[in-house]
Amino acid sequence: MEGILDLLNSDLGKTIISGVSGSTGTDQNKTSSVLTMALPVLMKAMERNASTPEGAQGLMGALNSKHDGSILDNLGGLFGGGVDEDVKTDGDKILGHVLGQRRHGVEQVLGQKAGLDTSSVGNILKVAAPILMGVLGKQARQNNVSSQSDLGGLLGGLLGGSKTSNEQSFLEKILDADGDGSVIDDVAGMVLGAGKKKRGGLGGLLGGLFGK
């Protein structure tokens, strides 16, 4: 299984970056930077949450119902007329559930590194979160994910598993950051640098899923 960041290098990823940028009125390069850092962080937070039976059951329920991947089938419609407020509200709920009290600190860290204010980062993540859930839902269906261990394996695989322990430790740090910026450069350097590596680990995604 390939890693999550390959999504942003695919045609689908470019559509997502362009669409999120346009719908939030944010510079495309900065939007790309935020998503490159944020997607692994959100996945790591989901992996943490899914490590408990209750958390895994909640995520499985979401992936089997509302977030089954169908959002990916009409991204042109999603972005074409401006992103529906219901999608943003859904994204807001996802972020609150996944990040909890860590949300503001994470948004601050991402904003400082990407050169955006916290509010702009929040707007980007509110649009991106339902799309990320759709990606997970599609993968869950394709891999017949039906248990907590299956779900943990899916999330770990998309994050690169144990092969990327350095990236994993930095993702843990950014999730626990208080927004003071002390870990920003280390985290962003590790995560952004991973995109330049060969496919695999955090630098690879869903190539088979999207025909790349």
Disulfide bonds with the S-S distance in Angstrom:
none
